[in-house]
Amino acid sequence: MRLLLVFIFAALIQGCASSPSGSSWMYADFNKYGKNYADFPTERLSIAQTKQEVVGVLGSNYKVVEAGENYEVISYQKWKSIAGPDYVESTLYLRIIEGKLKNWKISSDTVEVVPRTW
């Protein structure tokens, strides 16, 4: 009986920890590594930052959406942690022209579902 109480107490304490990435401990599973669940820190972005400065703010987990001779559009995703398959809640698109940030926008019309692996 004491062992059962210790186990339950340990499980409750572990569940109280919050994740720095913004994912919820209630829906934790094993395939969320490398996904962003936190809000985009757009207050730390400014026009004319270099791509290296942008990556320093947002991290290196981006996708190149479009690229041309002297421009590229990159994107970052914010995932939603729910009971069931997680999905992309919003996407941050950044246009970089001649190595400098020109503008950005956040879109919530994207849906990419990650299947659960049991």
ABEGO torsion letter per residue (X at the ends): XAAAAAAAAAAAAAAABBBAAGBBAAABBAAABGBBABBBBAAABBBGBBAAAAAAAAEABBBBABBBAABBBBBBBBBBBBBEBBBBABBBBBBBBGGBBABBBBBAABBBBBBBBX
